[in-house]
Amino acid sequence: MNESTILRKHKLSLIPLEQKGPQDFLLVVEPEGNAPLSVIGKGKGTVTFPMEKFGNAKEKTKTDSCGEPFQSYRYRTKQAVESPFALVGNRPTSLMIHWIPFQSETKKFKECKSPKKNFELSSFEVRTDPSSSGETYFFAEWNSPEKRQFLDLEKKLGDKVYDQHAPDCGQKNYSIQWVGKWSEKGCQALLKASVDCDGMGYKKGSFGKPLGKIVIQEKGQKEEWIIFEASGYEGDAFLGILTGSKKQKVDFYVYSGC
């Protein structure tokens, strides 16, 4: 994810990781050059753990690369850490960065109201920021009557449904997706998308559940990026939304596929 003003100023970037153990990671994209890598950990201030290549054999990841699993060397940190991201480049001491994973809640949350008549809620994921702000974020999707009908037929007919009852792909609003902030007063959408029958919505991709927050600070500047699971047209992605700024910034980072 590379839309951070602070990171770009220092020619730094973030790449996703696949965690294999408490101290072991695989890269799911190839970083440019030979810049140092460090895992972004949990906590306050600066929490980064240098990564070193471990072993000489590449391993298959769960990430697709043009029909084949992407392969990566294994990297290891000296301390146990849980994180989905690594920082690429030399971090100046003035720059602070850390990761805050969101928490699942056992309590039942008030569901978001449907944004369109006859569209029914099909997915609703809520996670809470455990830091001092305590804010709650959500992902919601509503299906149109046409999509609900198609899904019912798919359960009965399986793959034959595409021959006998192909969906109407001329309809743009086959489903509607929102991600945003949740409160008892209602759901505040930070980003909305209409999804077609091929599952293509925002930038030909789709949204998913809230995952956590990346906090970046330097000399009076502060960025808080809310990270959501996502998928691109050809593969996996992350969605980052910068909050608290006058102008909302979105980073839709597709990291797999061709």
C-alpha positions in Angstrom: 0.0 0.0 0.0 1.7 3.1 -1.3 -0.6 6.1 -1.0 0.8 7.4 2.3 2.2 10.9 1.9 4.6 10.3 4.8 5.9 7.0 3.4 6.2 8.3 -0.1 8.3 11.2 1.1 10.9 8.7 2.3 10.5 6.3 -0.6 9.1 3.7 1.7 6.3 1.2 0.9 4.3 -1.5 2.5 3.8 -5.1 1.2 1.6 -7.9 2.4 2.9 -11.0 4.2 1.9 -14.6 4.7 2.6 -15.6 8.2 4.0 -19.2 8.5 4.9 -19.2 12.2 5.5 -16.9 15.2 8.7 -15.6 13.6 8.4 -16.9 10.0 7.0 -15.1 7.0 6.7 -15.4 3.2 6.5 -12.4 0.9 3.4 -12.4 -1.4 4.9 -9.8 -3.8 8.4 -9.2 -5.0 9.8 -6.0 -3.5 11.9 -3.8 -5.8 15.6 -3.8 -5.4 17.4 -5.0 -2.2 15.8 -2.6 0.3 15.7 -3.9 3.9 12.5 -5.5 5.1 10.9 -5.2 8.6 7.6 -6.5 10.0 5.2 -3.9 11.3 4.2 -5.0 14.8 1.5 -4.2 17.4 1.9 -1.5 20.0 2.5 2.2 20.2 5.1 4.5 18.6 7.5 2.5 16.4 7.1 -1.2 16.3 9.2 -2.8 13.6 11.1 -6.1 13.5 13.9 -6.6 10.9 13.4 -9.6 8.6 16.3 -11.8 7.4 16.1 -14.4 4.6 16.1 -17.9 6.2 17.1 -20.8 4.0 17.9 -21.0 0.2 14.7 -22.7 -1.1 11.6 -20.9 -2.3 8.2 -22.0 -0.9 4.8 -21.8 -2.4 2.4 -19.2 -1.0 -1.4 -19.1 -1.0 -1.3 -16.2 -3.3 -2.0 -16.8 -7.0 0.4 -15.5 -9.7 -1.1 -16.1 -13.2 -2.5 -19.5 -12.3 0.4 -20.7 -10.2 1.3 -20.1 -6.5 3.6 -17.2 -6.0 6.9 -18.5 -4.6 9.0 -16.7 -1.9 12.0 -17.3 0.3 11.2 -17.7 4.0 12.0 -14.7 6.2 12.5 -14.7 9.9 12.4 -12.1 12.7 14.4 -12.5 16.0 11.2 -12.0 18.0 7.7 -13.4 17.7 5.3 -11.0 16.0 1.9 -11.1 14.3 1.3 -8.9 11.3 0.1 -8.9 7.7 2.5 -6.2 6.5 6.2 -5.4 6.0 7.9 -2.1 5.6 10.2 -1.9 2.6 13.1 0.5 2.9 15.2 2.4 5.5 13.0 3.9 8.1 14.3 7.3 9.4 14.3 7.5 13.2 11.8 10.4 13.0 9.1 8.2 11.5 6.9 6.1 13.8 4.7 3.2 12.5 2.7 0.4 14.1 -0.2 -2.0 13.4 -3.4 -2.3 15.5 -5.4 -5.4 14.6 -9.2 -5.1 15.2 -11.0 -7.3 17.6 -14.0 -9.5 16.9 -17.0 -9.0 19.2 -19.4 -11.6 20.6 -22.2 -9.1 21.1 -24.8 -8.6 18.4 -24.6 -5.3 16.5 -27.5 -3.4 15.1 -27.5 -4.1 11.3 -27.1 -1.4 8.7 -30.3 -0.3 7.0 -30.6 -1.3 3.3 -29.6 1.5 1.0 -32.1 0.4 -1.7 -35.6 -1.0 -1.6 -36.0 -4.8 -1.8 -32.2 -5.3 -1.3 -31.6 -7.7 1.6 -28.5 -7.9 3.8 -26.4 -10.9 2.9 -23.1 -10.2 4.8 -22.3 -8.1 7.8 -18.9 -8.0 9.5 -18.1 -5.8 12.4 -14.7 -5.3 14.2 -13.7 -2.9 17.0 -10.5 -0.8 17.3 -9.0 -1.8 20.7 -6.9 1.4 20.9 -8.1 4.5 22.9 -10.4 5.6 20.1 -12.5 2.4 20.5 -14.2 3.0 17.1 -16.1 0.2 15.3 -15.9 -0.5 11.6 -18.1 -2.7 9.4 -18.4 -4.3 6.0 -21.9 -4.9 4.6 -23.4 -6.3 1.4 -27.0 -6.3 0.2 -28.3 -8.6 -2.5 -30.9 -7.6 -5.1 -34.0 -9.8 -5.6 -32.4 -11.0 -8.9 -29.2 -12.2 -7.1 -31.2 -13.9 -4.3 -33.2 -15.7 -6.9 -30.1 -16.8 -8.8 -28.4 -18.0 -5.6 -31.5 -20.1 -4.7 -31.4 -21.7 -8.2 -27.7 -22.3 -7.9 -28.2 -24.3 -4.7 -30.7 -26.6 -6.6 -29.0 -26.9 -10.0 -25.3 -26.4 -9.3 -23.2 -25.4 -12.3 -26.2 -26.1 -14.6 -27.8 -22.9 -13.5 -25.5 -20.9 -15.8 -26.9 -22.8 -18.8 -30.5 -22.7 -17.9 -30.8 -19.4 -15.9 -27.9 -17.1 -16.7 -27.9 -14.0 -14.5 -28.9 -10.6 -16.1 -25.5 -9.0 -16.4 -27.0 -5.8 -17.7 -28.0 -4.9 -14.2 -25.3 -2.9 -12.5 -26.7 -3.2 -9.0 -26.6 -6.9 -8.6 -25.5 -6.3 -5.1 -24.3 -3.2 -3.1 -21.3 -3.1 -0.8 -20.4 -0.6 1.9 -17.4 -0.3 4.3 -17.3 2.3 7.0 -17.9 3.3 10.7 -20.6 1.7 12.8 -22.4 3.3 15.7 -25.8 2.9 17.5 -27.1 5.8 15.4 -26.4 4.0 12.2 -23.8 3.0 9.6 -21.6 5.8 8.1 -20.2 4.6 4.8 -16.7 5.5 4.0 -16.8 3.9 0.6 -19.7 2.4 -1.5 -19.8 0.2 -4.5 -22.3 -1.4 -6.9 -21.4 -4.9 -7.8 -22.3 -6.6 -11.1 -23.1 -10.3 -11.8 -19.4 -11.1 -12.3 -18.6 -9.8 -8.8 -16.9 -6.7 -10.1 -17.5 -3.6 -8.0 -15.0 -0.9 -6.9 -12.2 -0.9 -9.5 -13.5 -4.3 -10.8 -12.9 -5.7 -7.3 -14.9 -6.2 -4.1 -14.7 -5.3 -0.4 -14.4 -7.5 2.7 -14.2 -7.4 6.5 -12.3 -4.8 8.5 -8.9 -6.0 9.6 -7.1 -3.3 11.5 -5.3 0.1 11.5 -1.9 1.3 10.4 -0.7 4.4 12.3 2.1 6.5 10.7 3.5 9.6 12.4 6.3 12.1 11.8 6.9 15.6 13.1 3.3 16.7 13.7 1.9 14.7 10.8 -0.2 11.7 11.5 -2.0 9.2 9.2 -4.4 6.5 10.3 -5.2 4.0 7.6 -8.2 1.6 8.2 -7.4 -1.7 6.4 -10.1 -3.9 5.0 -9.9 -7.3 3.3 -10.6 -7.0 -0.4 -10.2 -8.8 -3.7 -9.3 -7.5 -7.2 -10.6 -8.7 -10.5 -7.7 -11.2 -10.8 -6.6 -11.8 -7.2 -6.2 -10.8 -3.6 -6.1 -7.2 -2.5 -6.2 -4.9 0.5 -8.3 -1.7 0.8 -6.9 1.1 2.9 -8.9 4.3 3.8 -7.2 7.3 5.3 -9.4 8.7 8.1 -9.3 12.0 9.9 -8.0 14.1 6.9 -10.0 16.8 5.1 -9.9 14.9 1.9 -10.5 11.1 2.1 -7.7 9.0 0.4 -8.2 5.5 -0.7 -5.6 2.9 -1.5 -6.9 -0.2 -3.3 -3.9 -2.5 -3.5 -4.2 -5.6 -5.7 -1.2 -7.8 -5.0 -1.9 -11.0 -6.9 -3.0 -12.2 -10.3 -1.3 -11.4 -13.7 
